[in-house]
Amino acid sequence: MMGGGMLDDWELTPSTNIVLLGKAGNGKSATGNSILGRELFVSDFSLSGITSTCELQSTILKDGHIINVIDTPGLFDFSPGSGSAGKEIVNCINLTKEGIHALLMVFSVTCRFTRDEEAAIQSMKSFFGDRIVDHMIVVFTGGDVLEAKGKTLKDFISRGCPEPVKNILQLCKNRVMLFNNSTQDVDRRAIQLKQLLSLVDFNNSTQDVDRRAIQLKQLLSLVDLIAADNGGKPFSDDIFEQLKSLENKEKEIDAMKGIQGYSEQDIAELKEQLHKSHEDQLRQVVETIERKLDEAINKLEKQLAEEQAARLEAEKVAREARQRSEQEITNLRERSEEKINILRKSSEQEINNPREQLRRAQEESQEFRKKAEGAKCNIL
């Protein structure tokens, strides 16, 4: 355990790698600056995005531990045949060769959740494997907007949060945070959500050093929870290992300096050979990543097409069933009206028959009286 530092009672590896991922305009860079405690990433409102390539910035805590924050371009441009995606993923992996301790998926409460965001997450799962979600934390920015409307993150998640995001929260074991970038009220900053979904609130604009320390401790507590769930190991795979191996070879050559039997020319030639080999292997890694991405995205597109076809078929079945129901109702109504008409005619006939019989009886009675009177007159 540490003592007397910014993060008392919190154990941390020598360095912690935190990667920010999200759509342009969701506030990734501002979130990174809040974690770092100073403006190191360029942050401004832009729908096209300010960050064009992966960038790493670091901060050193009072106890000497290093926090590395990697900002990324919007969603890495996950699309088939996207040449930049593979290179940026390689850049990101190069910046986190020891592995990713936490992946912050940044959403904004003010921006509509898009299919691109859903596709990016699905592509990451397909590309890196399901284990990547074990290192993921969902971050919502725009806490000040919710506060201005008198709503909480609990309200947003339960009422306004899209189903795909709720599914992501479930995948992340409900590791979710709220970042407030605008509030200047120190007292209101301190009143934060810590209830639903193990919420950890983070205020990106607070200038209170102690408050920042508490917030950072809360953030890193989630990272610590992820580490505990994953045996203390960051996320890594064979691509991480390949890039790390290339770096280690270069270090080995540098270590040969001063060793008897190796001249500067020998070292230079070895470095040149390594550089060519490094370029070849790096190109192979990029090609592997591009192939994996294309496979993942094609699989996702096929899945989406199947879902759309199934949805259209379900709508067709429902429409046909509705039409059948409407026709059945029409037929039933017609049969009912026909029966009613038959019953009405039958009733009228039953009523009219006695009347007709009475009329005939009256006529016969009158005829009989006439005959009787006529016979009487004849007798007289």
VENQUIKA-V537787 format. One record per run of one state. SS is the DSSP state (2 for helix, 1 for strand, 0 for the rest). FROM is the first residue (numbers start at 1). LEN is the number of residues. If there is no record, write none. Layout:
BEGIN
ss=SS from=FROM len=LEN
ss=SS from=FROM len=LEN
END
This chain:
BEGIN
ss=0 from=1 len=14
ss=1 from=15 len=8
ss=0 from=23 len=5
ss=2 from=28 len=9
ss=0 from=37 len=18
ss=1 from=55 len=6
ss=0 from=61 len=5
ss=1 from=66 len=6
ss=0 from=72 len=2
ss=2 from=74 len=4
ss=0 from=78 len=5
ss=2 from=83 len=13
ss=0 from=96 len=4
ss=1 from=100 len=1
ss=0 from=101 len=1
ss=1 from=102 len=7
ss=0 from=109 len=6
ss=2 from=115 len=14
ss=0 from=129 len=1
ss=2 from=130 len=6
ss=1 from=136 len=6
ss=0 from=142 len=1
ss=2 from=143 len=6
ss=0 from=149 len=4
ss=2 from=153 len=8
ss=0 from=161 len=2
ss=2 from=163 len=9
ss=0 from=172 len=4
ss=1 from=176 len=5
ss=0 from=181 len=5
ss=2 from=186 len=5
ss=0 from=191 len=5
ss=2 from=196 len=3
ss=0 from=199 len=1
ss=1 from=200 len=4
ss=0 from=204 len=5
ss=2 from=209 len=21
ss=0 from=230 len=5
ss=1 from=235 len=1
ss=0 from=236 len=2
ss=2 from=238 len=18
ss=0 from=256 len=8
ss=2 from=264 len=116
ss=0 from=380 len=1
END
